[in-house]
Amino acid sequence: MVDQGFKVTTRDATKLQRGAVAALEADAVIANPPFGAVREGGKSKSWTIEEYGQPDFHTTAIDHAIALRALQQMKDDGRAVLLLGGVKGETQDDLRKGYRAQSKREF
């Protein structure tokens, strides 16, 4: 394996990292997380993302949780590429409604 100078973690990406990992403050984030809801015990799992000075953000979409956590770990002048889930629809109107849904607008 060739070392390209990246520091990679295998921790839970839905959780804010503390200590040495958080101190790294990533210069860049590249993420292609799994999309949609995660079911546990018959219910959708929920994540709360705390943001300094803002109301907490709640989501049941794992890609949203991972994206927001990754951005929290990134330097203020960092760069990010995030591949996130979309909506399904048969028509342009279906897609428009899906993207205007409350969960997408809040994210």
HELIX and SHEET records of a PDB file:
HELIX    1   1 ALA A   20  ALA A   23  1                                   4    
HELIX    2   2 ILE A   62  GLN A   73  1                                  12    
HELIX    3   3 GLN A   92  TYR A   99  1                                   8    
HELIX    4   4 GLN A  102  GLU A  106  1                                   5    
SHEET    1   A 2 ALA A  26  ALA A  31  0                                        
SHEET    2   A 2 MET A  74  LEU A  82  1                                        
SHEET    1   B 2 ARG A  39  GLU A  40  0                                        
SHEET    2   B 2 LYS A  43  SER A  44 -1                                        
SHEET    1   C 2 TRP A  47  ILE A  49  0                                        
SHEET    2   C 2 PHE A  57  THR A  59 -1                                        
END                                                                             
